[in-house]
Amino acid sequence: MPSRAAQPSRRGAPVFVLNSLDGDVSVIDSTSWTEIKRIPTGKEPHHLYLTPDEKSVIVANASSDSLTFIDPRTAEVQRTLQGIRDPYHLRFSPDMKWFVTAANRLNHVDIYSWDGRNPMLAQRIPTGKTPSHLWIDTKSTTAWSSMQDSDELVVIDLATQTLTHRVKTGPMPADVFVTPDDKHLLLGLTGGDGVEVYDVAGGKAPELVKKIATGKGAHAFRATGDGRHVFVSNRVANTISKIDYVGFKTVDSFPAPAGPDCMDISADGSLIMVGSRWAGKLTLIDVAKRRVVHQVKVGKSPHGVWTLDHAPRQ
């Protein structure tokens, strides 16, 4: 990926909120904190991801089998790519070779080769029931996917494009976060009340080593940017927990109303931007004050939340 210095400024970039039940994206001005426009995408946009060259943010429209490419700085639609089967969750490998999607309804993970512009299907891998969230290691060798309805975590070798390991987990596993050293995997349990920690060093079969109590409905992760902590939203408890992923313990908690789901963190780490799923709002939480400071009305069932001007991912 080109160096940060070679890229245009990220400061003041808009915030994107995916409205899953409206089939569109709310574009939020990050200075006035108002919705400035809506972008129609396709049915059930749930998650989004930045292209390696930082020129496009890709919105995955699961029920429309399509990807919408949007300029992350201007919020202008660039193009729509059809024929991507049920793209619920998505990730690029760090080496930019692979583009991976989880087909939530169709029970498979797709591995695409990436030429810098278009994905080309290389392998479709049957998984378990309802693949949910993905993670890829820093060496671009291993992908992990949670299985929401079969309560499993699967491991995929990207070189051979085969499923190598499958382990049982707690109820309704959702988002996945792997520590920067690739040694431990954190798994949010939406059907439980915390996070499971697995030893995954060397791409081996995940071994459960600890459970961290956070709150009911532990769901989505986002790194704080300090290289040691990660937030997890607890969708049923209406809180966000701060986890120390060196000591593997909860160190703080923040109120987050109405089903907190996906989130992003401001570049300076001072602000949590989280989708309040059941209220149709983007909620802003001041980290230092530990309280909600503003809400922005968006669309129905806001899911993915993302901005280019964010804190470091790990």
Residue pairs with C-beta under 8 A, 6 or more apart in sequence:
1 52
1 53
1 54
1 96
2 53
2 54
7 54
8 73
10 73
10 267
10 308
10 309
10 310
11 267
11 309
12 30
12 31
12 309
13 30
13 72
13 73
13 307
13 308
13 309
14 27
14 28
14 29
14 30
14 36
14 72
14 73
14 75
14 307
15 27
15 28
15 30
15 264
15 273
15 282
15 305
15 306
15 307
16 25
16 26
16 27
16 28
16 48
16 57
16 59
16 70
16 72
16 75
16 304
16 305
16 306
16 307
17 25
17 26
17 28
17 275
17 282
17 298
17 299
17 302
17 304
17 305
18 25
18 41
18 45
18 46
18 47
18 48
18 59
18 302
18 303
18 304
18 305
19 25
19 26
19 38
19 45
19 280
19 298
19 299
19 300
19 301
19 302
19 303
20 44
20 45
20 46
20 300
20 301
20 302
20 303
21 44
21 299
21 300
21 301
22 38
22 299
22 300
22 301
23 40
23 41
23 42
23 43
23 44
23 45
23 61
23 64
24 38
24 39
24 40
24 41
24 45
24 299
25 38
25 39
25 41
25 45
25 59
25 68
25 70
26 35
26 38
26 282
26 296
26 298
26 299
26 302
27 35
27 36
27 37
27 38
27 39
27 75
28 34
28 35
28 36
28 282
28 296
28 298
29 35
29 36
30 307
30 309
33 284
33 294
33 296
34 296
35 296
35 297
35 298
36 75
37 75
38 299
39 68
39 70
39 75
39 77
41 59
41 61
41 64
41 66
41 68
41 80
42 61
42 63
42 64
42 65
42 66
42 68
42 80
43 61
43 62
43 63
43 64
44 61
44 62
44 63
44 64
45 59
45 60
45 61
45 62
45 68
45 303
45 304
46 60
46 62
46 88
46 89
46 104
46 303
46 304
47 60
47 88
47 89
47 90
47 262
47 303
47 304
48 57
48 58
48 59
48 60
48 90
48 304
48 306
49 57
49 58
49 60
49 90
49 91
49 92
50 56
50 57
50 58
50 72
50 306
50 308
51 57
51 58
51 69
51 92
52 92
52 96
52 114
52 116
53 116
54 72
54 308
55 71
55 72
56 69
56 70
56 71
56 72
56 78
57 69
57 70
57 71
57 72
57 306
57 308
58 67
58 68
58 69
58 70
58 90
59 67
59 68
59 69
59 70
59 304
60 67
60 84
60 87
60 88
60 89
60 90
60 101
61 67
61 68
61 87
62 86
62 87
62 88
62 104
62 105
63 86
63 105
65 82
65 83
65 84
65 85
65 86
65 87
66 80
66 81
66 82
66 83
66 84
66 87
67 80
67 81
67 84
67 87
68 77
68 79
68 80
69 77
69 78
69 79
69 80
69 81
70 76
70 77
70 78
71 77
71 78
72 308
73 308
81 118
81 119
84 101
84 110
84 119
85 101
85 103
85 106
85 108
85 110
86 101
86 103
86 104
86 105
86 106
87 101
87 102
87 103
88 101
88 102
88 103
88 104
88 105
88 131
88 132
89 101
89 102
89 104
89 131
89 132
89 133
89 134
90 99
90 100
90 101
90 102
90 134
91 99
91 100
91 134
91 135
91 136
91 143
92 98
92 99
92 100
92 114
92 136
93 99
93 100
93 136
93 140
93 143
93 158
94 136
94 138
94 139
94 140
95 140
96 114
96 116
97 113
97 114
97 140
98 111
98 112
98 113
98 114
98 122
98 136
98 140
98 158
99 111
99 112
99 113
99 114
99 119
100 109
100 110
100 111
100 112
100 134
100 136
100 143
101 109
101 110
101 112
101 134
102 109
102 131
102 132
102 133
102 134
102 145
103 109
103 110
103 131
104 130
104 131
104 132
104 148
105 130
107 126
107 127
107 128
107 129
107 130
107 131
108 124
108 125
108 126
108 127
108 131
109 124
109 125
109 127
109 131
109 134
109 143
109 145
109 154
109 156
110 121
110 123
110 124
110 125
111 121
111 122
111 123
111 124
111 125
111 143
111 156
111 158
111 161
112 119
112 120
112 121
112 122
113 119
113 120
113 122
114 120
122 161
123 161
125 156
125 161
125 162
125 163
126 163
127 145
127 147
127 154
127 163
128 147
128 149
128 150
128 152
128 154
128 166
129 147
129 148
129 149
129 150
130 147
130 148
130 149
130 150
131 145
131 146
131 147
131 148
131 154
132 145
132 146
132 147
132 148
132 173
132 174
132 175
133 145
133 146
133 174
133 175
133 176
134 143
134 144
134 145
134 176
135 143
135 144
135 176
135 177
135 178
135 185
136 142
136 143
136 144
136 158
137 143
137 178
137 182
137 203
138 180
138 182
139 182
140 158
141 157
141 158
141 159
141 203
142 155
142 156
142 157
142 158
142 182
142 200
142 203
143 155
143 156
143 158
144 153
144 154
144 155
144 156
144 176
144 178
144 185
144 200
144 206
145 153
145 154
145 156
145 176
146 152
146 153
146 169
146 173
146 174
146 175
146 176
146 187
147 153
147 154
147 169
147 173
148 172
148 173
148 174
148 190
149 172
151 168
151 169
151 170
151 171
151 172
151 173
151 191
152 166
152 167
152 168
152 169
152 173
153 166
153 167
153 169
153 173
153 176
153 185
153 187
153 198
153 206
154 163
154 165
154 166
155 163
155 164
155 165
155 166
155 200
155 203
155 205
155 206
156 162
156 163
156 164
157 164
157 203
164 203
164 205
165 204
165 205
165 206
167 198
167 205
167 206
167 208
169 187
169 189
169 196
170 187
170 189
170 191
170 192
170 196
170 211
171 189
171 190
171 191
171 192
172 189
172 190
172 191
172 192
173 187
173 188
173 189
173 190
173 196
174 187
174 188
174 189
174 190
174 218
174 219
174 220
175 187
175 188
175 219
175 220
175 221
175 232
176 185
176 186
176 187
176 188
176 221
177 185
177 186
177 221
177 223
177 230
177 245
178 184
178 185
178 186
178 200
179 185
179 186
179 245
179 314
180 227
180 314
182 200
182 201
183 199
183 200
183 201
184 197
184 198
184 199
184 200
184 201
184 209
184 245
184 248
185 197
185 198
185 200
185 206
186 195
186 196
186 197
186 198
186 212
186 221
186 230
186 232
186 243
186 245
187 195
187 196
187 197
187 198
188 195
188 218
188 219
188 220
188 221
188 232
189 195
189 196
189 218
190 217
190 218
190 219
190 235
191 217
192 216
192 218
193 213
193 214
193 215
193 216
193 217
193 218
193 234
193 237
194 211
194 212
194 213
194 214
194 215
194 218
195 211
195 212
195 214
195 218
195 232
195 243
196 208
196 210
196 211
196 212
197 208
197 209
197 210
197 211
197 212
197 248
198 206
198 207
198 208
198 209
199 206
199 207
199 209
200 206
200 207
210 248
212 243
212 248
212 249
212 250
213 250
214 232
214 234
214 237
214 239
214 241
214 243
214 250
215 234
215 236
215 237
215 239
215 241
215 253
216 234
216 235
216 236
216 237
217 234
217 235
217 236
217 237
218 232
218 233
218 234
218 235
218 241
219 232
219 233
219 234
219 235
219 260
219 261
220 232
220 233
220 261
220 262
220 263
221 230
221 231
221 232
222 230
222 231
222 262
222 263
222 264
222 265
223 229
223 230
223 231
223 265
223 311
223 312
223 313
223 314
224 230
224 231
224 242
224 265
224 269
224 311
225 265
225 267
225 269
225 310
225 311
225 312
225 313
226 269
227 312
227 314
228 244
228 245
228 246
229 242
229 243
229 244
229 245
229 251
230 242
230 243
230 245
231 240
231 241
231 242
231 243
231 263
231 265
231 272
232 240
232 241
232 243
233 239
233 240
233 256
233 260
233 261
233 262
233 263
233 274
234 240
234 241
234 256
234 260
235 259
235 260
235 261
235 277
236 259
238 255
238 256
238 257
238 258
238 259
238 260
239 253
239 254
239 255
239 256
239 260
240 253
240 254
240 256
240 260
240 263
240 272
240 274
240 285
241 250
241 252
241 253
241 254
242 250
242 251
242 252
242 253
242 254
243 249
243 250
243 251
244 250
244 251
252 290
254 272
254 285
254 287
254 290
254 291
255 285
255 290
255 291
255 292
256 272
256 274
256 276
256 283
256 285
256 292
257 276
257 279
257 283
257 292
258 276
258 277
258 278
258 279
258 281
258 283
259 276
259 277
259 278
259 279
260 274
260 275
260 276
260 277
260 283
261 274
261 275
261 276
261 277
261 302
261 303
261 305
262 274
262 275
262 303
262 304
262 305
262 306
263 272
263 273
263 274
263 275
263 305
264 272
264 273
264 305
264 306
264 307
264 310
265 271
265 272
265 273
265 310
265 311
266 273
266 307
266 309
266 310
266 311
267 309
267 310
267 311
268 311
269 287
269 311
270 286
270 287
270 288
271 284
271 285
271 286
271 287
272 284
272 285
272 287
273 282
273 283
273 284
273 305
273 307
274 282
274 283
274 285
274 305
275 281
275 282
275 283
275 298
275 302
275 303
275 304
275 305
276 282
276 283
276 295
276 302
277 301
277 302
277 303
279 295
280 297
280 298
280 299
280 300
280 301
280 302
281 295
281 296
281 297
281 298
281 302
282 295
282 296
282 298
282 302
282 305
283 292
283 294
283 295
284 292
284 293
284 294
284 295
284 296
285 291
285 292
285 293
286 292
286 293
